[in-house]
Amino acid sequence: PQTQLALCHYATSYSEENFSMANEFQPERWLRKDNLDRVDNFGSIPFGYGIRSCIGRRIAELEIHLALIQV
């Protein structure tokens, strides 16, 4: 069927259903502890996925890299 789905990334990112202790800054949540850990690779896709992904993704990533170089 032709169904559109829109999500509020802010709401899903701060939902305890999706991430434990979602309101706390924990960058290590994205690191795998060992090869047996299951990580949902689709837990966060801010630029979309596939043929309908954001065309500005590479520009945004480049800006992040340039900002990090200047720090």
N, CA, C, O and CB atoms as a CASP TS submission, in Angstrom:
PFRMAT TS
TARGET T0000
AUTHOR 0000-0000-0000
METHOD Language model
MODEL 1
PARENT N/A
ATOM      1  N   PRO     1       0.831  -1.196   0.000  1.00  0.00           N
ATOM      2  CA  PRO     1       0.000   0.000   0.000  1.00  0.00           C
ATOM      3  C   PRO     1       0.870   1.253   0.000  1.00  0.00           C
ATOM      4  O   PRO     1       2.043   1.213   0.373  1.00  0.00           O
ATOM      5  CB  PRO     1      -0.942   0.002   1.213  1.00  0.00           C
ATOM      6  N   GLN     2       0.293   2.332  -0.412  1.00  0.00           N
ATOM      7  CA  GLN     2       1.029   3.597  -0.433  1.00  0.00           C
ATOM      8  C   GLN     2       0.798   4.334   0.877  1.00  0.00           C
ATOM      9  O   GLN     2      -0.096   5.172   0.991  1.00  0.00           O
ATOM     10  CB  GLN     2       0.597   4.476  -1.640  1.00  0.00           C
ATOM     11  N   THR     3       1.620   4.004   1.856  1.00  0.00           N
ATOM     12  CA  THR     3       1.485   4.570   3.186  1.00  0.00           C
ATOM     13  C   THR     3       2.669   5.472   3.473  1.00  0.00           C
ATOM     14  O   THR     3       3.814   5.091   3.233  1.00  0.00           O
ATOM     15  CB  THR     3       1.374   3.463   4.248  1.00  0.00           C
ATOM     16  N   GLN     4       2.405   6.652   3.978  1.00  0.00           N
ATOM     17  CA  GLN     4       3.477   7.539   4.405  1.00  0.00           C
ATOM     18  C   GLN     4       3.637   7.417   5.909  1.00  0.00           C
ATOM     19  O   GLN     4       2.655   7.296   6.642  1.00  0.00           O
ATOM     20  CB  GLN     4       3.191   9.009   3.994  1.00  0.00           C
ATOM     21  N   LEU     5       4.864   7.450   6.355  1.00  0.00           N
ATOM     22  CA  LEU     5       5.163   7.365   7.773  1.00  0.00           C
ATOM     23  C   LEU     5       6.103   8.508   8.126  1.00  0.00           C
ATOM     24  O   LEU     5       7.159   8.665   7.513  1.00  0.00           O
ATOM     25  CB  LEU     5       5.786   5.983   8.142  1.00  0.00           C
ATOM     26  N   ALA     6       5.721   9.293   9.104  1.00  0.00           N
ATOM     27  CA  ALA     6       6.562  10.397   9.569  1.00  0.00           C
ATOM     28  C   ALA     6       6.763  10.254  11.068  1.00  0.00           C
ATOM     29  O   ALA     6       5.819   9.974  11.807  1.00  0.00           O
ATOM     30  CB  ALA     6       5.929  11.781   9.220  1.00  0.00           C
ATOM     31  N   LEU     7       7.992  10.449  11.509  1.00  0.00           N
ATOM     32  CA  LEU     7       8.313  10.329  12.926  1.00  0.00           C
ATOM     33  C   LEU     7       8.907  11.626  13.438  1.00  0.00           C
ATOM     34  O   LEU     7       9.559  12.368  12.703  1.00  0.00           O
ATOM     35  CB  LEU     7       9.281   9.164  13.170  1.00  0.00           C
ATOM     36  N   CYS     8       8.674  11.875  14.682  1.00  0.00           N
ATOM     37  CA  CYS     8       9.344  12.985  15.349  1.00  0.00           C
ATOM     38  C   CYS     8      10.610  12.404  15.979  1.00  0.00           C
ATOM     39  O   CYS     8      10.539  11.705  16.990  1.00  0.00           O
ATOM     40  CB  CYS     8       8.407  13.684  16.433  1.00  0.00           C
ATOM     41  N   HIS     9      11.773  12.695  15.377  1.00  0.00           N
ATOM     42  CA  HIS     9      13.020  12.107  15.857  1.00  0.00           C
ATOM     43  C   HIS     9      13.301  12.469  17.310  1.00  0.00           C
ATOM     44  O   HIS     9      13.854  11.661  18.057  1.00  0.00           O
ATOM     45  CB  HIS     9      14.175  12.554  14.984  1.00  0.00           C
ATOM     46  N   TYR    10      12.930  13.662  17.707  1.00  0.00           N
ATOM     47  CA  TYR    10      13.152  14.071  19.093  1.00  0.00           C
ATOM     48  C   TYR    10      12.377  13.161  20.038  1.00  0.00           C
ATOM     49  O   TYR    10      12.917  12.688  21.038  1.00  0.00           O
ATOM     50  CB  TYR    10      12.736  15.544  19.303  1.00  0.00           C
ATOM     51  N   ALA    11      11.116  12.920  19.719  1.00  0.00           N
ATOM     52  CA  ALA    11      10.269  12.100  20.588  1.00  0.00           C
ATOM     53  C   ALA    11      10.746  10.654  20.628  1.00  0.00           C
ATOM     54  O   ALA    11      10.781  10.049  21.700  1.00  0.00           O
ATOM     55  CB  ALA    11       8.817  12.156  20.118  1.00  0.00           C
ATOM     56  N   THR    12      11.112  10.089  19.486  1.00  0.00           N
ATOM     57  CA  THR    12      11.550   8.695  19.479  1.00  0.00           C
ATOM     58  C   THR    12      12.915   8.535  20.136  1.00  0.00           C
ATOM     59  O   THR    12      13.189   7.500  20.743  1.00  0.00           O
ATOM     60  CB  THR    12      11.594   8.164  18.051  1.00  0.00           C
ATOM     61  N   SER    13      13.773   9.544  20.023  1.00  0.00           N
ATOM     62  CA  SER    13      15.100   9.454  20.626  1.00  0.00           C
ATOM     63  C   SER    13      15.056   9.560  22.142  1.00  0.00           C
ATOM     64  O   SER    13      15.925   9.019  22.826  1.00  0.00           O
ATOM     65  CB  SER    13      15.994  10.534  20.069  1.00  0.00           C
ATOM     66  N   TYR    14      14.063  10.244  22.672  1.00  0.00           N
ATOM     67  CA  TYR    14      13.946  10.411  24.119  1.00  0.00           C
ATOM     68  C   TYR    14      12.906   9.483  24.734  1.00  0.00           C
ATOM     69  O   TYR    14      12.465   9.706  25.861  1.00  0.00           O
ATOM     70  CB  TYR    14      13.600  11.841  24.444  1.00  0.00           C
ATOM     71  N   SER    15      12.520   8.462  24.013  1.00  0.00           N
ATOM     72  CA  SER    15      11.534   7.512  24.517  1.00  0.00           C
ATOM     73  C   SER    15      12.231   6.362  25.236  1.00  0.00           C
ATOM     74  O   SER    15      13.155   5.754  24.697  1.00  0.00           O
ATOM     75  CB  SER    15      10.659   6.976  23.368  1.00  0.00           C
ATOM     76  N   GLU    16      11.788   6.071  26.443  1.00  0.00           N
ATOM     77  CA  GLU    16      12.348   4.955  27.210  1.00  0.00           C
ATOM     78  C   GLU    16      12.036   3.614  26.551  1.00  0.00           C
ATOM     79  O   GLU    16      12.707   2.620  26.829  1.00  0.00           O
ATOM     80  CB  GLU    16      11.808   4.969  28.642  1.00  0.00           C
ATOM     81  N   GLU    17      11.034   3.576  25.688  1.00  0.00           N
ATOM     82  CA  GLU    17      10.728   2.337  24.963  1.00  0.00           C
ATOM     83  C   GLU    17      11.848   1.990  23.986  1.00  0.00           C
ATOM     84  O   GLU    17      12.103   0.814  23.726  1.00  0.00           O
ATOM     85  CB  GLU    17       9.391   2.469  24.209  1.00  0.00           C
ATOM     86  N   ASN    18      12.508   2.995  23.452  1.00  0.00           N
ATOM     87  CA  ASN    18      13.545   2.771  22.449  1.00  0.00           C
ATOM     88  C   ASN    18      14.946   2.722  23.043  1.00  0.00           C
ATOM     89  O   ASN    18      15.792   1.968  22.563  1.00  0.00           O
ATOM     90  CB  ASN    18      13.482   3.846  21.405  1.00  0.00           C
ATOM     91  N   PHE    19      15.200   3.510  24.070  1.00  0.00           N
ATOM     92  CA  PHE    19      16.531   3.584  24.667  1.00  0.00           C
ATOM     93  C   PHE    19      16.405   3.652  26.184  1.00  0.00           C
ATOM     94  O   PHE    19      15.632   4.449  26.715  1.00  0.00           O
ATOM     95  CB  PHE    19      17.313   4.810  24.128  1.00  0.00           C
ATOM     96  N   SER    20      17.166   2.812  26.877  1.00  0.00           N
ATOM     97  CA  SER    20      17.158   2.902  28.335  1.00  0.00           C
ATOM     98  C   SER    20      17.898   4.175  28.744  1.00  0.00           C
ATOM     99  O   SER    20      18.876   4.560  28.105  1.00  0.00           O
ATOM    100  CB  SER    20      17.813   1.635  28.987  1.00  0.00           C
ATOM    101  N   MET    21      17.437   4.814  29.792  1.00  0.00           N
ATOM    102  CA  MET    21      17.988   6.083  30.282  1.00  0.00           C
ATOM    103  C   MET    21      18.150   7.072  29.121  1.00  0.00           C
ATOM    104  O   MET    21      19.220   7.647  28.921  1.00  0.00           O
ATOM    105  CB  MET    21      19.355   5.849  30.990  1.00  0.00           C
ATOM    106  N   ALA    22      17.081   7.253  28.374  1.00  0.00           N
ATOM    107  CA  ALA    22      17.108   8.059  27.150  1.00  0.00           C
ATOM    108  C   ALA    22      17.434   9.524  27.402  1.00  0.00           C
ATOM    109  O   ALA    22      17.966  10.190  26.514  1.00  0.00           O
ATOM    110  CB  ALA    22      15.783   7.962  26.449  1.00  0.00           C
ATOM    111  N   ASN    23      17.134  10.037  28.574  1.00  0.00           N
ATOM    112  CA  ASN    23      17.373  11.454  28.865  1.00  0.00           C
ATOM    113  C   ASN    23      18.801  11.749  29.305  1.00  0.00           C
ATOM    114  O   ASN    23      19.160  12.907  29.517  1.00  0.00           O
ATOM    115  CB  ASN    23      16.422  11.919  29.930  1.00  0.00           C
ATOM    116  N   GLU    24      19.615  10.705  29.443  1.00  0.00           N
ATOM    117  CA  GLU    24      20.988  10.897  29.891  1.00  0.00           C
ATOM    118  C   GLU    24      21.954  10.795  28.721  1.00  0.00           C
ATOM    119  O   GLU    24      21.760   9.998  27.804  1.00  0.00           O
ATOM    120  CB  GLU    24      21.349   9.873  30.967  1.00  0.00           C
ATOM    121  N   PHE    25      23.001  11.618  28.768  1.00  0.00           N
ATOM    122  CA  PHE    25      24.033  11.591  27.734  1.00  0.00           C
ATOM    123  C   PHE    25      24.893  10.357  27.933  1.00  0.00           C
ATOM    124  O   PHE    25      25.657  10.277  28.894  1.00  0.00           O
ATOM    125  CB  PHE    25      24.901  12.882  27.768  1.00  0.00           C
ATOM    126  N   GLN    26      24.773   9.398  27.033  1.00  0.00           N
ATOM    127  CA  GLN    26      25.539   8.158  27.119  1.00  0.00           C
ATOM    128  C   GLN    26      26.039   7.771  25.728  1.00  0.00           C
ATOM    129  O   GLN    26      25.429   6.923  25.076  1.00  0.00           O
ATOM    130  CB  GLN    26      24.681   7.017  27.732  1.00  0.00           C
ATOM    131  N   PRO    27      27.116   8.364  25.267  1.00  0.00           N
ATOM    132  CA  PRO    27      27.597   8.022  23.930  1.00  0.00           C
ATOM    133  C   PRO    27      28.015   6.564  23.811  1.00  0.00           C
ATOM    134  O   PRO    27      28.030   6.014  22.710  1.00  0.00           O
ATOM    135  CB  PRO    27      28.758   8.910  23.559  1.00  0.00           C
ATOM    136  N   GLU    28      28.353   5.935  24.924  1.00  0.00           N
ATOM    137  CA  GLU    28      28.772   4.531  24.873  1.00  0.00           C
ATOM    138  C   GLU    28      27.629   3.592  24.502  1.00  0.00           C
ATOM    139  O   GLU    28      27.871   2.427  24.188  1.00  0.00           O
ATOM    140  CB  GLU    28      29.354   4.118  26.209  1.00  0.00           C
ATOM    141  N   ARG    29      26.394   4.076  24.534  1.00  0.00           N
ATOM    142  CA  ARG    29      25.273   3.215  24.147  1.00  0.00           C
ATOM    143  C   ARG    29      25.389   2.772  22.695  1.00  0.00           C
ATOM    144  O   ARG    29      24.783   1.775  22.301  1.00  0.00           O
ATOM    145  CB  ARG    29      23.945   3.940  24.364  1.00  0.00           C
ATOM    146  N   TRP    30      26.164   3.505  21.891  1.00  0.00           N
ATOM    147  CA  TRP    30      26.308   3.171  20.474  1.00  0.00           C
ATOM    148  C   TRP    30      27.501   2.255  20.216  1.00  0.00           C
ATOM    149  O   TRP    30      27.702   1.813  19.085  1.00  0.00           O
ATOM    150  CB  TRP    30      26.451   4.439  19.654  1.00  0.00           C
ATOM    151  N   LEU    31      28.292   1.965  21.246  1.00  0.00           N
ATOM    152  CA  LEU    31      29.455   1.097  21.079  1.00  0.00           C
ATOM    153  C   LEU    31      29.090  -0.340  21.410  1.00  0.00           C
ATOM    154  O   LEU    31      28.331  -0.600  22.344  1.00  0.00           O
ATOM    155  CB  LEU    31      30.619   1.570  21.964  1.00  0.00           C
ATOM    156  N   ARG    32      29.628  -1.258  20.650  1.00  0.00           N
ATOM    157  CA  ARG    32      29.395  -2.681  20.925  1.00  0.00           C
ATOM    158  C   ARG    32      30.439  -3.149  21.931  1.00  0.00           C
ATOM    159  O   ARG    32      31.625  -2.847  21.800  1.00  0.00           O
ATOM    160  CB  ARG    32      29.458  -3.540  19.608  1.00  0.00           C
ATOM    161  N   LYS    33      29.984  -3.882  22.926  1.00  0.00           N
ATOM    162  CA  LYS    33      30.898  -4.371  23.955  1.00  0.00           C
ATOM    163  C   LYS    33      31.675  -5.586  23.461  1.00  0.00           C
ATOM    164  O   LYS    33      32.855  -5.739  23.777  1.00  0.00           O
ATOM    165  CB  LYS    33      30.128  -4.720  25.234  1.00  0.00           C
ATOM    166  N   ASP    34      31.037  -6.432  22.704  1.00  0.00           N
ATOM    167  CA  ASP    34      31.697  -7.576  22.081  1.00  0.00           C
ATOM    168  C   ASP    34      30.909  -7.967  20.831  1.00  0.00           C
ATOM    169  O   ASP    34      29.900  -7.342  20.504  1.00  0.00           O
ATOM    170  CB  ASP    34      31.807  -8.782  23.079  1.00  0.00           C
ATOM    171  N   ASN    35      31.367  -8.978  20.155  1.00  0.00           N
ATOM    172  CA  ASN    35      30.724  -9.368  18.893  1.00  0.00           C
ATOM    173  C   ASN    35      29.338  -9.951  19.085  1.00  0.00           C
ATOM    174  O   ASN    35      28.570 -10.040  18.127  1.00  0.00           O
ATOM    175  CB  ASN    35      31.581 -10.365  18.169  1.00  0.00           C
ATOM    176  N   LEU    36      29.001 -10.349  20.304  1.00  0.00           N
ATOM    177  CA  LEU    36      27.705 -10.976  20.547  1.00  0.00           C
ATOM    178  C   LEU    36      26.595  -9.961  20.794  1.00  0.00           C
ATOM    179  O   LEU    36      25.413 -10.301  20.744  1.00  0.00           O
ATOM    180  CB  LEU    36      27.804 -11.911  21.724  1.00  0.00           C
ATOM    181  N   ASP    37      26.980  -8.716  21.061  1.00  0.00           N
ATOM    182  CA  ASP    37      25.963  -7.687  21.308  1.00  0.00           C
ATOM    183  C   ASP    37      25.138  -7.443  20.060  1.00  0.00           C
ATOM    184  O   ASP    37      25.666  -7.345  18.953  1.00  0.00           O
ATOM    185  CB  ASP    37      26.616  -6.377  21.771  1.00  0.00           C
ATOM    186  N   ARG    38      23.851  -7.347  20.257  1.00  0.00           N
ATOM    187  CA  ARG    38      22.962  -7.024  19.138  1.00  0.00           C
ATOM    188  C   ARG    38      22.703  -5.531  19.165  1.00  0.00           C
ATOM    189  O   ARG    38      22.263  -4.982  20.174  1.00  0.00           O
ATOM    190  CB  ARG    38      21.618  -7.830  19.213  1.00  0.00           C
ATOM    191  N   VAL    39      22.974  -4.900  18.077  1.00  0.00           N
ATOM    192  CA  VAL    39      22.730  -3.471  17.944  1.00  0.00           C
ATOM    193  C   VAL    39      21.731  -3.285  16.821  1.00  0.00           C
ATOM    194  O   VAL    39      21.900  -3.822  15.727  1.00  0.00           O
ATOM    195  CB  VAL    39      24.051  -2.678  17.670  1.00  0.00           C
ATOM    196  N   ASP    40      20.694  -2.522  17.100  1.00  0.00           N
ATOM    197  CA  ASP    40      19.700  -2.241  16.070  1.00  0.00           C
ATOM    198  C   ASP    40      20.254  -1.145  15.168  1.00  0.00           C
ATOM    199  O   ASP    40      20.273   0.028  15.540  1.00  0.00           O
ATOM    200  CB  ASP    40      18.327  -1.819  16.698  1.00  0.00           C
ATOM    201  N   ASN    41      20.702  -1.536  13.984  1.00  0.00           N
ATOM    202  CA  ASN    41      21.291  -0.562  13.061  1.00  0.00           C
ATOM    203  C   ASN    41      20.277   0.449  12.559  1.00  0.00           C
ATOM    204  O   ASN    41      20.655   1.488  12.017  1.00  0.00           O
ATOM    205  CB  ASN    41      21.914  -1.273  11.884  1.00  0.00           C
ATOM    206  N   PHE    42      19.011   0.164  12.731  1.00  0.00           N
ATOM    207  CA  PHE    42      17.976   1.088  12.304  1.00  0.00           C
ATOM    208  C   PHE    42      17.359   1.815  13.493  1.00  0.00           C
ATOM    209  O   PHE    42      16.270   2.377  13.375  1.00  0.00           O
ATOM    210  CB  PHE    42      16.902   0.349  11.525  1.00  0.00           C
ATOM    211  N   GLY    43      18.042   1.810  14.635  1.00  0.00           N
ATOM    212  CA  GLY    43      17.548   2.499  15.821  1.00  0.00           C
ATOM    213  C   GLY    43      17.525   4.007  15.653  1.00  0.00           C
ATOM    214  O   GLY    43      16.716   4.703  16.267  1.00  0.00           O
ATOM    215  N   SER    44      18.408   4.495  14.829  1.00  0.00           N
ATOM    216  CA  SER    44      18.452   5.930  14.551  1.00  0.00           C
ATOM    217  C   SER    44      18.921   6.127  13.113  1.00  0.00           C
ATOM    218  O   SER    44      20.065   5.818  12.780  1.00  0.00           O
ATOM    219  CB  SER    44      19.394   6.677  15.558  1.00  0.00           C
ATOM    220  N   ILE    45      18.056   6.632  12.282  1.00  0.00           N
ATOM    221  CA  ILE    45      18.405   6.943  10.896  1.00  0.00           C
ATOM    222  C   ILE    45      17.920   8.361  10.593  1.00  0.00           C
ATOM    223  O   ILE    45      16.911   8.544   9.912  1.00  0.00           O
ATOM    224  CB  ILE    45      17.775   5.900   9.895  1.00  0.00           C
ATOM    225  N   PRO    46      18.647   9.367  11.103  1.00  0.00           N
ATOM    226  CA  PRO    46      18.171  10.746  10.961  1.00  0.00           C
ATOM    227  C   PRO    46      18.104  11.248   9.521  1.00  0.00           C
ATOM    228  O   PRO    46      17.369  12.193   9.235  1.00  0.00           O
ATOM    229  CB  PRO    46      19.053  11.651  11.745  1.00  0.00           C
ATOM    230  N   PHE    47      18.854  10.636   8.615  1.00  0.00           N
ATOM    231  CA  PHE    47      18.840  11.085   7.221  1.00  0.00           C
ATOM    232  C   PHE    47      17.980  10.199   6.332  1.00  0.00           C
ATOM    233  O   PHE    47      17.980  10.354   5.110  1.00  0.00           O
ATOM    234  CB  PHE    47      20.251  11.128   6.678  1.00  0.00           C
ATOM    235  N   GLY    48      17.259   9.286   6.929  1.00  0.00           N
ATOM    236  CA  GLY    48      16.449   8.383   6.125  1.00  0.00           C
ATOM    237  C   GLY    48      17.284   7.221   5.612  1.00  0.00           C
ATOM    238  O   GLY    48      18.438   7.048   6.003  1.00  0.00           O
ATOM    239  N   TYR    49      16.682   6.425   4.729  1.00  0.00           N
ATOM    240  CA  TYR    49      17.341   5.218   4.253  1.00  0.00           C
ATOM    241  C   TYR    49      16.880   4.903   2.835  1.00  0.00           C
ATOM    242  O   TYR    49      15.714   5.096   2.492  1.00  0.00           O
ATOM    243  CB  TYR    49      17.056   4.030   5.194  1.00  0.00           C
ATOM    244  N   GLY    50      17.791   4.426   2.035  1.00  0.00           N
ATOM    245  CA  GLY    50      17.428   3.982   0.695  1.00  0.00           C
ATOM    246  C   GLY    50      17.312   5.119  -0.308  1.00  0.00           C
ATOM    247  O   GLY    50      17.954   6.160  -0.170  1.00  0.00           O
ATOM    248  N   ILE    51      16.484   4.896  -1.316  1.00  0.00           N
ATOM    249  CA  ILE    51      16.390   5.866  -2.404  1.00  0.00           C
ATOM    250  C   ILE    51      15.747   7.175  -1.969  1.00  0.00           C
ATOM    251  O   ILE    51      15.878   8.183  -2.663  1.00  0.00           O
ATOM    252  CB  ILE    51      15.608   5.278  -3.550  1.00  0.00           C
ATOM    253  N   ARG    52      15.063   7.181  -0.847  1.00  0.00           N
ATOM    254  CA  ARG    52      14.423   8.409  -0.372  1.00  0.00           C
ATOM    255  C   ARG    52      15.208   9.074   0.754  1.00  0.00           C
ATOM    256  O   ARG    52      14.672   9.917   1.474  1.00  0.00           O
ATOM    257  CB  ARG    52      13.014   8.111   0.099  1.00  0.00           C
ATOM    258  N   SER    53      16.462   8.701   0.905  1.00  0.00           N
ATOM    259  CA  SER    53      17.261   9.313   1.966  1.00  0.00           C
ATOM    260  C   SER    53      17.588  10.763   1.614  1.00  0.00           C
ATOM    261  O   SER    53      17.480  11.178   0.460  1.00  0.00           O
ATOM    262  CB  SER    53      18.561   8.510   2.202  1.00  0.00           C
ATOM    263  N   CYS    54      17.982  11.506   2.611  1.00  0.00           N
ATOM    264  CA  CYS    54      18.244  12.945   2.470  1.00  0.00           C
ATOM    265  C   CYS    54      19.405  13.203   1.505  1.00  0.00           C
ATOM    266  O   CYS    54      20.486  12.632   1.648  1.00  0.00           O
ATOM    267  CB  CYS    54      18.552  13.571   3.847  1.00  0.00           C
ATOM    268  N   ILE    55      19.162  14.068   0.529  1.00  0.00           N
ATOM    269  CA  ILE    55      20.223  14.364  -0.437  1.00  0.00           C
ATOM    270  C   ILE    55      21.302  15.265   0.162  1.00  0.00           C
ATOM    271  O   ILE    55      22.380  15.395  -0.419  1.00  0.00           O
ATOM    272  CB  ILE    55      19.633  15.023  -1.680  1.00  0.00           C
ATOM    273  N   GLY    56      21.040  15.878   1.295  1.00  0.00           N
ATOM    274  CA  GLY    56      22.016  16.751   1.938  1.00  0.00           C
ATOM    275  C   GLY    56      22.859  16.059   2.989  1.00  0.00           C
ATOM    276  O   GLY    56      23.614  16.718   3.705  1.00  0.00           O
ATOM    277  N   ARG    57      22.747  14.740   3.098  1.00  0.00           N
ATOM    278  CA  ARG    57      23.463  14.005   4.140  1.00  0.00           C
ATOM    279  C   ARG    57      24.974  14.233   4.063  1.00  0.00           C
ATOM    280  O   ARG    57      25.603  14.549   5.073  1.00  0.00           O
ATOM    281  CB  ARG    57      23.160  12.514   4.031  1.00  0.00           C
ATOM    282  N   ARG    58      25.551  14.076   2.887  1.00  0.00           N
ATOM    283  CA  ARG    58      26.996  14.220   2.750  1.00  0.00           C
ATOM    284  C   ARG    58      27.453  15.639   3.084  1.00  0.00           C
ATOM    285  O   ARG    58      28.536  15.828   3.638  1.00  0.00           O
ATOM    286  CB  ARG    58      27.428  13.853   1.336  1.00  0.00           C
ATOM    287  N   ILE    59      26.641  16.624   2.752  1.00  0.00           N
ATOM    288  CA  ILE    59      26.988  18.011   3.082  1.00  0.00           C
ATOM    289  C   ILE    59      26.996  18.196   4.597  1.00  0.00           C
ATOM    290  O   ILE    59      27.907  18.821   5.140  1.00  0.00           O
ATOM    291  CB  ILE    59      25.993  19.003   2.419  1.00  0.00           C
ATOM    292  N   ALA    60      25.992  17.659   5.277  1.00  0.00           N
ATOM    293  CA  ALA    60      25.926  17.763   6.737  1.00  0.00           C
ATOM    294  C   ALA    60      27.105  17.046   7.382  1.00  0.00           C
ATOM    295  O   ALA    60      27.701  17.560   8.329  1.00  0.00           O
ATOM    296  CB  ALA    60      24.603  17.182   7.260  1.00  0.00           C
ATOM    297  N   GLU    61      27.447  15.852   6.874  1.00  0.00           N
ATOM    298  CA  GLU    61      28.581  15.113   7.424  1.00  0.00           C
ATOM    299  C   GLU    61      29.891  15.859   7.186  1.00  0.00           C
ATOM    300  O   GLU    61      30.764  15.881   8.054  1.00  0.00           O
ATOM    301  CB  GLU    61      28.654  13.712   6.809  1.00  0.00           C
ATOM    302  N   LEU    62      30.024  16.465   6.016  1.00  0.00           N
ATOM    303  CA  LEU    62      31.222  17.243   5.714  1.00  0.00           C
ATOM    304  C   LEU    62      31.344  18.442   6.650  1.00  0.00           C
ATOM    305  O   LEU    62      32.442  18.754   7.112  1.00  0.00           O
ATOM    306  CB  LEU    62      31.202  17.712   4.254  1.00  0.00           C
ATOM    307  N   GLU    63      30.241  19.112   6.932  1.00  0.00           N
ATOM    308  CA  GLU    63      30.268  20.247   7.856  1.00  0.00           C
ATOM    309  C   GLU    63      30.685  19.809   9.257  1.00  0.00           C
ATOM    310  O   GLU    63      31.410  20.531   9.943  1.00  0.00           O
ATOM    311  CB  GLU    63      28.896  20.927   7.906  1.00  0.00           C
ATOM    312  N   ILE    64      30.236  18.642   9.682  1.00  0.00           N
ATOM    313  CA  ILE    64      30.641  18.118  10.994  1.00  0.00           C
ATOM    314  C   ILE    64      32.142  17.860  11.004  1.00  0.00           C
ATOM    315  O   ILE    64      32.825  18.212  11.966  1.00  0.00           O
ATOM    316  CB  ILE    64      29.864  16.815  11.336  1.00  0.00           C
ATOM    317  N   HIS    65      32.661  17.247   9.943  1.00  0.00           N
ATOM    318  CA  HIS    65      34.099  16.978   9.861  1.00  0.00           C
ATOM    319  C   HIS    65      34.899  18.277   9.884  1.00  0.00           C
ATOM    320  O   HIS    65      35.912  18.372  10.578  1.00  0.00           O
ATOM    321  CB  HIS    65      34.425  16.180   8.588  1.00  0.00           C
ATOM    322  N   LEU    66      34.452  19.270   9.133  1.00  0.00           N
ATOM    323  CA  LEU    66      35.154  20.556   9.112  1.00  0.00           C
ATOM    324  C   LEU    66      35.120  21.237  10.477  1.00  0.00           C
ATOM    325  O   LEU    66      36.102  21.854  10.889  1.00  0.00           O
ATOM    326  CB  LEU    66      34.540  21.477   8.058  1.00  0.00           C
ATOM    327  N   ALA    67      34.003  21.127  11.172  1.00  0.00           N
ATOM    328  CA  ALA    67      33.901  21.718  12.511  1.00  0.00           C
ATOM    329  C   ALA    67      34.843  21.015  13.484  1.00  0.00           C
ATOM    330  O   ALA    67      35.472  21.666  14.318  1.00  0.00           O
ATOM    331  CB  ALA    67      32.448  21.641  13.028  1.00  0.00           C
ATOM    332  N   LEU    68      34.945  19.692  13.383  1.00  0.00           N
ATOM    333  CA  LEU    68      35.833  18.943  14.278  1.00  0.00           C
ATOM    334  C   LEU    68      37.302  19.260  14.017  1.00  0.00           C
ATOM    335  O   LEU    68      38.110  19.289  14.945  1.00  0.00           O
ATOM    336  CB  LEU    68      35.595  17.445  14.121  1.00  0.00           C
ATOM    337  N   ILE    69      37.641  19.494  12.768  1.00  0.00           N
ATOM    338  CA  ILE    69      39.024  19.834  12.432  1.00  0.00           C
ATOM    339  C   ILE    69      39.431  21.150  13.086  1.00  0.00           C
ATOM    340  O   ILE    69      40.586  21.315  13.480  1.00  0.00           O
ATOM    341  CB  ILE    69      39.203  19.923  10.906  1.00  0.00           C
ATOM    342  N   GLN    70      38.501  22.076  13.204  1.00  0.00           N
ATOM    343  CA  GLN    70      38.809  23.395  13.749  1.00  0.00           C
ATOM    344  C   GLN    70      38.858  23.425  15.270  1.00  0.00           C
ATOM    345  O   GLN    70      39.290  24.418  15.856  1.00  0.00           O
ATOM    346  CB  GLN    70      37.796  24.385  13.269  1.00  0.00           C
ATOM    347  N   VAL    71      38.426  22.360  15.909  1.00  0.00           N
ATOM    348  CA  VAL    71      38.420  22.316  17.379  1.00  0.00           C
ATOM    349  C   VAL    71      39.801  22.023  17.901  1.00  0.00           C
ATOM    350  O   VAL    71      40.000  21.946  19.113  1.00  0.00           O
ATOM    351  CB  VAL    71      37.431  21.265  17.895  1.00  0.00           C
TER
END
